[in-house]
Amino acid sequence: MDKSLQSLDQVKASALDMAVRFGPKLFTAIVIIVIGYFVGGWAGRMLDRLLVRSKLEAPVRILLVRMLRLVVLALFVVVGLQNLGIELLPMVAGMGIAGAGIALAMQGILGNVAAGLTIMFTRPFHVGDYISIAHEEGEVLDISLFSTTLGHADLSKVVIPNRKIVGEILHNYGRIRRLDIKVGVAYSADLDTALALLSDILHGHPRVLRAPAPAFGVTQLAESHVTVSVAPWVEVPDYETAIREINKTILDTFRQRNIGIAAPQREVRMLGPAAPALHEAASKTS
């Protein structure tokens, strides 16, 4: 019984001694880390205000603000650990070895992150642009660290890993697109009247942009018709709808004004002694 009491007294004495020796240091370390948390938040808010003025993309601003907060907090944590007398060199070496192993296991993810940072800082496209990349095209809906999301006219979405974008040939249409409509006007039609009607249609259509000005004109003298190219500019979301509406308006207007839209025609002539026999056989079958 006496030995048990002595052991208990020794444990209490040891605990009291450790509390006296390390208690103030532990309390100071906790205070330092808490101060670091608030200082990191303050520094992040200040940086965010500066970045807003520089008109950086929202994902880039959020990333930079978070990185600054983590760096500030990490510095205060290091100071707190040093105050406790903890050796940081073995810990840093262990973290370096663990980091190398993690990097090897996550090469694909880290590649996407590096590509995402490249996209955010170089800004080859923005949210709302219409792009064509990696055999896919669509309106940019979202740009994140790992992937870029494109939207299609059928309301579907395509998610492309960022490493598939960086280094590829990118076609950025911007926020507007040009239609490419071909109209085959008959050679017998009044071409000047047809061009004037097309001008009225394009300038009167609500989805066609005034700037850049719509372009139209004769582009080819084909075998059976005159090819007139109609190329107005529209907003990206109006692309599919504008094609349908303008095609229908052209057809209705040309019919009302008796402007012929030529159909493909072929004239076949039979030459030589076999021509009468073939013509007679064709007459019998008809």
Secondary structure, 3 states (H helix, E strand, C coil): CHHHHHHHHHHHHHHHHHHHHHHHHHHHHHHHHHHHHHHHHHHHHHHHHHHHHCCCCHHHHHHHHHHHHHHHHHHHHHHHHHHCCCCCHHHHHHHHHHHHHHHHHCHHHHHHHHHHHHHHHHCCCCCCCEEEECCEEEEEEEECCCEEEEECCCCCEEEEEHHHCCCCCCEEEECEEECCEEEEECCCCCHHHHHHHHHHHHHHCCCCCCCCCCEEEEEEECCCCEEEEEECEEEHHHHHHHHHHHHHHHHHHHHHCCCCECCCCCCCCCCCCCHHHHHHHHHHHC
